[in-house]
Amino acid sequence: MKLKKPVVALFLGPAVAIYLAIFLYPTLRTFAMSFYDIPSLSSKVAEWTFIGWDNYATLSRSPYFLDSVKNVLGIWAIGGALVFAFAFLFAVILTSDVRGKAFWRSLVFLPNTVSAVVLSVVWLQYVFNSSYGLLATLFGKLGLTGLADIQWTDNEHIYYSMIIAFSFGSIGYFMLILNAGIGRIPADYYEAATLDGASVWTKFMRITMPLLRDVFRTTLVLWTITAFNFFVWSATFGLDDPHTVTPGYYMYQKVFGKGGSVYLEDSFNVGAGAGVGILITVATIAAAVLIGRLFPKDRLEY
């Protein structure tokens, strides 16, 4: 039975209207703002000065912004490797015959229920602290003085410390998605492979991974969105440290002011901040399209 166009419009109309009001209009307005020099967020349109592509040209020459791009790409690559390695590991374990699945699943997911600000403070004060932190204490008792003496929050290590902490807080979310995907794979496949003498690794590579391609593509897109919009951890770990700044934090600085930064080249410029937001959006969409091309959907053939 075919639905009539008025009925389809009646059901889709409110959703489309809400989308246009909440997402599309702000995006288009932000794009327009990126072509102006805007002194403050509360400035009237009459106070805007049209400068064309100058904001984007300035961003392309800004060492601070270029460093932030390198940082976020490292977060995406290094953090992604850590997150998906452990997420896959836990998902496979929790779909096996291990006891207490619900407890272990809740335990792995627990960091996702805590505010990112609180979680980052815990890592900074109680894990990475060089005097009484967990790592310093643990390595000291094991006699690993070299590791115990590492200053995890100095300029040399703060970037990787931030990635480790952020990845720890992200594993549970992606583990649940992968866990659900693995749970939908028929158990008969694994039983047949076991009877044929396949190892755990062989079953993972020949059964789990191919049948999880669509799920993995989705999780990879979600991870890309999360990494490219990296902000809270950058603000709490490094403040104005160029080793931890990301485009999201750079955008915040441009829109709301320097906040005492010694690295930001100039002060308020809401237009430049809008330009950063547009670049993040474009990069996210481009990455999602590329991921879709690399991991195409399975098509059933009849």
C-alpha positions as CSV (number, residue, x, y, z in Angstrom):
1,M,0.0,0.0,0.0
2,K,1.4,3.3,-1.1
3,L,1.4,6.2,1.3
4,K,0.1,9.5,-0.2
5,K,2.4,12.4,-0.3
6,P,0.3,14.6,2.1
7,V,0.5,11.9,4.7
8,V,4.3,11.6,4.3
9,A,4.6,15.3,4.5
10,L,2.5,15.4,7.6
11,F,4.8,13.0,9.4
12,L,8.1,14.2,8.1
13,G,7.2,17.9,8.2
14,P,7.8,18.6,11.9
15,A,11.1,16.6,11.9
16,V,12.4,18.5,8.9
17,A,11.3,21.9,10.3
18,I,13.0,21.1,13.6
19,Y,16.2,20.1,11.8
20,L,16.2,23.2,9.7
21,A,15.7,25.4,12.7
22,I,18.2,23.7,15.0
23,F,20.9,22.6,12.7
24,L,20.8,24.0,9.2
25,Y,20.1,27.6,10.0
26,P,22.9,27.9,12.6
27,T,25.3,26.2,10.2
28,L,24.5,28.6,7.4
29,R,24.7,31.6,9.7
30,T,28.1,30.4,11.1
31,F,29.3,30.0,7.5
32,A,28.2,33.6,6.7
33,M,29.9,34.9,9.9
34,S,33.2,33.3,8.9
35,F,33.5,36.0,6.2
36,Y,33.4,38.9,8.6
37,D,35.5,40.4,11.3
38,I,33.2,40.4,14.3
39,P,34.6,42.0,17.5
40,S,32.4,40.1,20.0
41,L,29.6,37.5,20.1
42,S,27.0,40.2,21.0
43,S,27.9,42.5,18.2
44,K,25.1,43.6,15.9
45,V,25.2,42.8,12.2
46,A,25.8,46.4,11.5
47,E,29.1,46.2,13.4
48,W,30.4,43.3,11.3
49,T,33.1,44.1,8.8
50,F,33.2,42.0,5.6
51,I,36.7,40.7,5.0
52,G,36.0,37.8,2.6
53,W,38.3,34.8,2.9
54,D,40.8,36.6,5.2
55,N,39.8,34.6,8.2
56,Y,40.5,31.3,6.5
57,A,43.8,32.7,5.1
58,T,44.8,33.8,8.6
59,L,44.0,30.4,10.0
60,S,46.1,28.7,7.3
61,R,49.1,30.8,8.4
62,S,48.5,30.4,12.2
63,P,51.1,28.1,13.9
64,Y,48.7,27.8,16.8
65,F,45.9,26.6,14.7
66,L,48.1,24.3,12.6
67,D,49.4,22.8,15.8
68,S,45.9,22.2,16.9
69,V,45.1,20.4,13.7
70,K,48.1,18.1,14.2
71,N,47.1,17.5,17.7
72,V,43.5,16.4,16.9
73,L,44.7,14.1,14.1
74,G,47.0,12.5,16.6
75,I,44.2,12.1,19.0
76,W,42.1,10.5,16.3
77,A,44.8,8.1,15.2
78,I,46.5,7.2,18.4
79,G,43.4,7.4,20.6
80,G,41.4,5.5,18.0
81,A,43.9,2.6,18.0
82,L,43.8,2.4,21.8
83,V,40.0,2.7,22.0
84,F,39.2,0.1,19.3
85,A,41.8,-2.3,20.4
86,F,40.4,-2.5,23.9
87,A,36.8,-2.1,22.8
88,F,37.1,-5.1,20.5
89,L,38.9,-7.1,23.2
90,F,36.3,-6.5,25.9
91,A,33.4,-7.0,23.4
92,V,34.8,-10.4,22.3
93,I,35.4,-11.4,26.0
94,L,31.9,-10.3,27.1
95,T,30.2,-12.3,24.3
96,S,32.0,-15.5,25.3
97,D,31.2,-17.7,28.2
98,V,32.8,-15.5,30.8
99,R,30.9,-15.3,34.1
100,G,29.4,-12.1,35.4
101,K,29.0,-10.5,32.0
102,A,26.6,-7.8,33.2
103,F,29.0,-6.8,36.0
104,W,32.0,-6.5,33.8
105,R,30.1,-4.7,31.1
106,S,28.9,-2.2,33.6
107,L,32.4,-1.8,35.0
108,V,33.9,-1.1,31.6
109,F,31.1,1.4,30.8
110,L,31.3,3.1,34.2
111,P,33.7,5.9,33.1
112,N,31.2,7.1,30.5
113,T,28.7,7.9,33.3
114,V,31.1,10.4,34.9
115,S,31.5,14.0,33.7
116,A,34.5,14.5,31.5
117,V,35.6,17.4,33.7
118,V,35.5,15.2,36.8
119,L,37.2,12.3,35.0
120,S,40.1,14.6,33.8
121,V,40.6,16.0,37.3
122,V,40.8,12.4,38.7
123,W,43.5,11.5,36.1
124,L,45.5,14.7,36.7
125,Q,45.3,14.6,40.5
126,Y,45.2,10.9,41.4
127,V,46.7,9.0,38.5
128,F,49.4,11.2,36.8
129,N,50.4,13.2,40.0
130,S,54.2,12.7,40.4
131,S,54.1,12.7,44.2
132,Y,51.2,10.5,45.2
133,G,49.6,9.5,41.9
134,L,48.6,5.9,41.1
135,L,51.3,5.4,38.4
136,A,54.1,6.9,40.5
137,T,53.1,4.8,43.5
138,L,52.6,1.6,41.5
139,F,55.9,1.8,39.6
140,G,57.8,2.8,42.7
141,K,56.6,-0.3,44.6
142,L,57.5,-2.4,41.7
143,G,61.0,-0.9,41.7
144,L,60.6,0.7,38.2
145,T,62.2,4.0,39.3
146,G,62.5,5.2,35.7
147,L,58.8,4.9,35.1
148,A,58.0,6.2,38.6
149,D,60.0,9.4,38.0
150,I,58.2,10.3,34.7
151,Q,56.5,13.7,35.0
152,W,53.3,12.8,33.2
153,T,52.0,16.3,33.1
154,D,55.1,18.1,31.8
155,N,55.3,19.5,28.2
156,E,57.0,16.3,27.0
157,H,54.3,13.9,28.2
158,I,51.1,15.9,28.7
159,Y,49.8,15.2,25.1
160,Y,50.1,11.4,25.4
161,S,48.8,11.5,29.0
162,M,45.7,13.3,27.7
163,I,45.2,10.8,25.0
164,I,45.5,7.9,27.4
165,A,43.0,9.4,29.9
166,F,40.5,10.3,27.1
167,S,40.7,6.9,25.5
168,F,40.1,5.2,28.9
169,G,36.9,7.2,29.2
170,S,35.7,6.3,25.7
171,I,36.3,2.5,25.6
172,G,33.1,1.5,27.3
173,Y,30.8,3.4,24.9
174,F,32.3,1.8,21.8
175,M,32.6,-1.6,23.5
176,L,28.8,-1.6,24.0
177,I,28.1,-0.9,20.3
178,L,30.6,-3.6,19.2
179,N,29.2,-6.0,21.9
180,A,25.7,-5.6,20.5
181,G,27.0,-6.2,17.0
182,I,28.8,-9.4,17.9
183,G,25.8,-10.6,19.8
184,R,23.8,-10.5,16.6
185,I,26.2,-12.9,14.8
186,P,24.6,-16.4,14.7
187,A,26.4,-18.7,17.2
188,D,26.2,-21.5,14.6
189,Y,29.1,-19.8,12.7
190,Y,31.4,-20.0,15.7
191,E,30.3,-23.5,16.6
192,A,31.1,-24.7,13.1
193,A,34.4,-23.0,13.1
194,T,35.3,-24.6,16.4
195,L,34.5,-28.0,15.1
196,D,36.8,-27.3,12.2
197,G,39.6,-26.5,14.6
198,A,39.7,-22.7,14.1
199,S,41.6,-20.8,16.7
200,V,40.1,-17.8,18.6
201,W,42.1,-15.4,16.4
202,T,41.0,-17.1,13.2
203,K,37.3,-16.9,14.2
204,F,37.8,-13.2,15.1
205,M,39.4,-12.4,11.7
206,R,37.3,-14.7,9.5
207,I,33.9,-14.4,11.2
208,T,33.6,-11.5,13.6
209,M,35.4,-8.8,11.6
210,P,33.7,-9.4,8.3
211,L,30.3,-9.5,9.8
212,L,30.9,-6.4,11.9
213,R,31.9,-4.2,9.0
214,D,28.8,-2.1,9.0
215,V,28.9,-1.7,12.8
216,F,32.6,-0.9,12.7
217,R,32.0,1.8,10.1
218,T,29.4,3.4,12.3
219,T,31.6,3.3,15.3
220,L,34.5,4.8,13.3
221,V,32.3,7.7,12.2
222,L,31.2,8.3,15.8
223,W,34.8,8.2,16.9
224,T,35.7,10.7,14.2
225,I,33.0,13.1,15.3
226,T,34.1,12.7,18.9
227,A,37.8,13.3,18.2
228,F,37.3,16.2,15.8
229,N,35.2,18.0,18.3
230,F,37.7,17.4,21.1
231,F,37.4,20.2,23.6
232,V,36.8,19.5,27.4
233,W,40.0,17.4,27.8
234,S,42.0,20.0,26.0
235,A,40.8,22.7,28.3
236,T,41.3,20.8,31.5
237,F,44.6,19.2,30.7
238,G,46.6,21.9,29.0
239,L,44.6,25.2,29.1
240,D,46.7,27.3,26.7
241,D,49.5,24.7,26.2
242,P,50.1,24.3,22.5
243,H,50.8,20.6,23.1
244,T,47.2,20.0,24.0
245,V,45.2,22.6,22.1
246,T,42.7,21.4,19.5
247,P,40.6,23.3,16.9
248,G,37.6,23.1,19.2
249,Y,39.5,24.8,22.0
250,Y,41.1,27.3,19.6
251,M,37.6,28.2,18.4
252,Y,36.5,28.8,22.0
253,Q,39.4,31.1,22.5
254,K,38.7,33.1,19.4
255,V,35.0,33.5,20.2
256,F,35.2,34.1,24.0
257,G,38.7,35.7,24.2
258,K,42.2,34.9,25.0
259,G,41.8,34.2,28.7
260,G,45.5,35.1,29.3
261,S,46.8,32.9,26.5
262,V,50.4,33.6,25.5
263,Y,50.1,31.5,22.4
264,L,47.1,33.0,20.7
265,E,48.2,35.6,18.1
266,D,45.4,38.1,18.6
267,S,42.3,38.7,20.7
268,F,38.6,38.3,20.0
269,N,37.5,37.5,16.4
270,V,34.2,35.7,16.4
271,G,34.4,35.5,12.6
272,A,37.7,33.5,12.8
273,G,36.1,31.2,15.4
274,A,33.2,30.7,13.1
275,G,35.6,29.7,10.4
276,V,37.2,27.1,12.6
277,G,33.7,25.7,13.3
278,I,33.0,25.4,9.6
279,L,36.4,23.7,9.0
280,I,35.6,21.2,11.7
281,T,32.2,20.5,10.1
282,V,33.7,20.1,6.6
283,A,36.5,17.8,7.9
284,T,34.0,15.7,9.8
285,I,31.7,15.3,6.8
286,A,34.7,14.5,4.5
287,A,36.0,11.9,6.9
288,A,32.5,10.3,7.2
289,V,32.3,10.1,3.4
290,L,35.7,8.6,3.1
291,I,35.0,6.0,5.8
292,G,31.8,5.2,3.9
293,R,33.8,4.6,0.8
294,L,36.4,2.5,2.5
295,F,33.8,0.4,4.3
296,P,30.8,0.1,1.9
297,K,27.5,-1.4,3.1
298,D,26.9,-5.0,2.4
299,R,24.4,-5.5,-0.4
300,L,22.3,-8.6,-0.6
301,E,22.1,-10.2,-4.0
302,Y,19.2,-12.2,-5.0
